[in-house]
Amino acid sequence: MSYEKRFYRKKLTSHGFIYLGGEEYEITLSNISITGMLAELATKEPENKVAELFEMIKMKPLADVYLHEMRLAGEVEIVRSDIIDGHLYLAMEFRTIEHDIDNLFYERQVYRKSMSAPGLIILNGERCHFMTVNVSVDGLMIRLPQHILVDEGTVAAFDFKRLDMLGEVKVVWVKHQDGETLMGLEYIYLEKTFVKGVPRFARPRTTNI
């Protein structure tokens, strides 16, 4: 298997996770550059599952990755995939990547996917339109274009069509800047029991956490 090398690629053996088809899979990296990386699906999946993932990648090449050993997380585009001896190999280009994953995992230690999409929340009896900053399996960070006073702990109804989410959230924190309002929201009740399209990527715990 050969790939065009436009940038210097550092050979290494490192591990991480990729989110494909609503599931997380372990990957082993063979090399990485400033623009992307090569990796192999580390777990030996049945041939029919590998073939299913291979076909799915053709239709939806964007994926989320978490490279815990290298402290990287974000979104990649799979620009090439190959099946060799039943193993799936992936060539990926970085799209949005964060180099300081400690800022991504907060207290709940789950991945927060950067996403800018509109939604609706009811605050102080009024319908307020927002844009998401990031989304996780536990909550959202949103931006509202106006200065809104709301108490932490407030429970509000919300609707986020991008991920087909509808339910109630609790306001965990509020911050005002430049006439806008930033909020951290925690899910209290959802019409469905999972958040489709967002991986958990729970960070491995250490004795220092």
Beta strands, then each sheet from edge to edge (+ up, - down):
strand 1: 10-20
strand 2: 23-32
strand 3: 36-41
strand 4: 62-67
strand 5: 72-84
strand 6: 87-98
strand 7: 113-114
strand 8: 118-123
strand 9: 126-135
strand 10: 139-144
strand 11: 155-160
strand 12: 165-177
strand 13: 180-190
sheet 1: 1+ 2- 3+ 6- 5+ 4- 1+
sheet 2: 7+ 9- 8+ 11- 12+ 13- 10+
end
